[in-house]
Amino acid sequence: MAGRRISNPASLQIFPAMPRFFLTPDAWPEHEGGLPAALTGDEAHHLSQVLRLQSGVLITVFDGAGRRAQAEVLRVSREQVSLKLGEARFRRPALPVITLAQAIPKGKHMDLIVRQAVELGIATIQPLVTRHTIVQPGERRSEKWRRIALEACKQCGQDVIPAIPDPLPFDRWLAAHAGAATRPGLMLIASLAPGARPLREVLHEHPGTTHSTLLVGPEGDFSPAETTAALAAGFLPVSLGEIVLRVETAALCCLSALRYEFGLG
């Protein structure tokens, strides 16, 4: 992918899409219009060595918190790319603000969940270690998921990078963060247990939802004790139908339903 040259209209080069780069919030000047900024590190390397863009090209930069701007590339080196920022624009967060508390599945399925959750405008992804979790996450697993989230934002045009904390044991997370008194909004647990109601019915009963926490288990679902604890904390058990869905399918089905029911933002 390449960018679009703007310095010489006579030799204007048009390319399919404008490349997007992450400009850390502390690299933005207080007033963006026309002032200098710079890409460094991996972003500078990607622009200069992978895409091989040159001065005069127009790109898009975003700060991961909803701010974006067009920028003209001024000078290019391997370590730093100087930019002239245009006027910043801000994108409102998609509603509802969704936290996905996801039991870590085996294989690379968590990578897929992170990528597609970014496309659906997730606010937070909390990886969980549950009774039936097979994979024990290593120290650097969260760093990988954060990189995947950043790359997904760059590819899909999302300006907000979701928070991805380090994995927590289920009971510790539930005690600290999921009590009804401290976590307002609609709290849902995808469940195979008897008594779970259709997701559609539960969503219809909560119009105007602005915040939601979605709890999705691992292969084999939550243990009975975990399900009981979640219900006691205020989570509503929801069913996704008679067919047993894979973990990644269940998570994305629920996220898509929330977005559809309450608007795509």
N, C-alpha and C positions, 0 to 999 in steps of 0.2 A: 504494500500500500504506500502511496506517496501523497504529498500534500498539494497545495495550490499556490503557485507563484503569484505575487501581487505587485512586485516592484516594477515590472515592465509590461504594461497592458498589451503591447504589440506581440509579446512572446508568451502570453498567458497560457499556462498549462492547466487543464482541467482533469481531475482524477475522480474516481467514483465516490469517495467519502473523505471527509477531513479527519486526519489522525487525531486521536485523543491521548492526552498525557496527564499524569497525576502531578499536580503542583502542590506541595505540602502547604497547609494553611499558614505556617510561619514564613513562607516565601512570598506571600502576596503583600504588596505595598498597601499602606493604609488607604490610599486612593488609587484605584486601578487604572483609570483611563490614561493611556499613553505612557505610563511609567514602566521602568524596567523591572524584570524579574528573571529568574534563571532556573532551568532544570539541571539537576545534578544526579549523581549516582546511576541507578539502573535506568531511569527515564532518559537521562542524557545519552547513555550508551545505546539505548534502543533507537532514539532518534538519529544519532550520528552514525552508528555502526551497523544497525540492522536495517532501518529504513533508508539510511543514507540521504537524509534530507539536507538541504542547503539553505543558506540565508535567503530571505525573501519569501519563504513558504509560509502559508497561513495554516495554523493548527488550532485545536481546541484544548484548553486546560481546565481541570476541575479540581476542587480541593477535598472531595470526599464527604463534605457536609452540606451539599446542595448548591454550591457556588460554581459557576462556570464562566469562561470568557474566551473569546477568540484572541489569538496572539500571533504576531509576526515574528518569525525567527530572525534574529539580528546577526548573531555570530555562533558558529558551531565548532566545538572541540569534543574530544572523547569524554572529558571530565565535566564539561559545563556547556550549556546552551543558553545564550542570552535571548530574552524575549521582550517584545514590546506588547504590553497587555492592552486589550480593548476594554470596553465597559463590562463590568461583571453583571451577571444575571443570576437570580436565585430561584431555585425550584422548590416549591412547597413539598414537604414530606407527604407521601401517599398515605391515605387513611383507609382503614385503621392502621395505627402503628402496631406492627406485629413482632412479637418475640417467638421464635421457634426454639423450643427446648427439645433437642433431638438426641435420642440414644444413638450412640455411634454404631453404624452398621459395619459389617465386614467388607473387605475388599476396598474398592475405590468408590463405593456408593455415596459416601459422605461428600466426596469431591463434586459429584453430580448434584447432590442436594444443595450444596453451597452455590454452585454456578446458577442453577435455575431459581433458587430463592432470591438471589440478587436481582434477576430479571423481574421478579414479582414484587420488588420494592421492600424486602424484609428489612427491619430495623436492627434486630439482634438475632444471632444464632448461638445458642448455648449448647455445646456438646455435653452429653451426659454419659456416665458410666452406670449401668443398671445391673440388676441381678443376672439378666440373660445376655448382657453385652459380651461378645466373644473377643473383640479386639481391645487390647489395652493400649491406649494412645501413648506414643513416645513424647518426649519433651518438645520436639520440634513440629509435632503434628499441627498444632494451632497456627504456627507461623506459615505452614504450607497452605492451610485453609484461608488465611488472610491474604496470601498472595493470589490464590485462586479468585477470591472475592474482588480484589483490585483488578485483575485481568478481565473478569466478567463485566465490571463497571465500564472499563475502557471499550469493550467490544459492543455492549448493548446500549450505551448511551446513558446509563444510570449515573447520576451525580452524587449519590449517597452510598458510601461504603458501610456495610453493616458492621456492627461491633461483633467480634467473635472472641469471647473470653476463653481462657484455658478450660479444659474439661473438668467437670465436677462430679463427684458421686451423687446419685439421684437423691438420697435422703438429705445430704448436706444442702444441695440446691433448693430442694423443696422447703426445708426449714428456714432458709435464709431469704428466699426471694418469692416464693409462690403462695404465701398466706393471703387470704382474701383481704385482710386489712392493709397489707402493704403493696399489693399488686392489683390496682383497680382495673376494671374492664372485664371483657368476656374471656373466661378461662376454659379451654377445651382440652380434652384428652381423647385421642383416637383410640378406641377400645374394641376388643373382640368379646368382652365380657357380657353376660346377659344383662339386659336393662339399658344398654346403650341405645340412644335414640338417633334417628336419622339426622345427619348433619344439617340438611335443608331445614328441617323443622326447628332445630335449635337456633339457627341463624335468623329465621323469620321472626322468632320471638324476641330478638334483641336488635330492633332497628336503631339506627343512629350510633352504632358501636364505633368508638374512636380508638380504642386500645384492645388488643387481644393477645393472649398467650396460648400457644398451641403446643401440646405435649404429645410427642410421637415416640413410640417404643422401638425396641430392636427386633430382630428376627425372633419370633416366638412371643412377642408382646411383653408387656410388663408382668412382673410376678403378681400374684394375688395381693400380697402385702403392699407392693408399690401402688397398685391400683386403688386399694383401700385408702392409703395415705393421701393420694392425690384427690380422691373424692372428698375426704375429710377436710382438705385444704380449700375446697370450693370449686374444683374442676368439674365440668359437666362432661359425662361420657358420651361420645358421639360415634355412630356407626357409619361406615362408608359403603354399606351394602353387603350382600351375601357373599360376594367373591372376596377371598383373602388377598389383599394387595401386598406387593413388595414394599419394603420400608420406604424407599425413595418415591415410589408411586403414591403411597399414602400421604407422605408429607406434602408433595406437590399438589395432590388433589385437594387437600384441605386449604392450602395457601391460595390456590386458584379460586376455590369456592368463596373464601373470605373476600378476595379482591372483586369477584363478580357480584357478590351480594351487596357490598357496601361501596362499590365504585372503584374504578381503577386509578383514582387520584388525578 
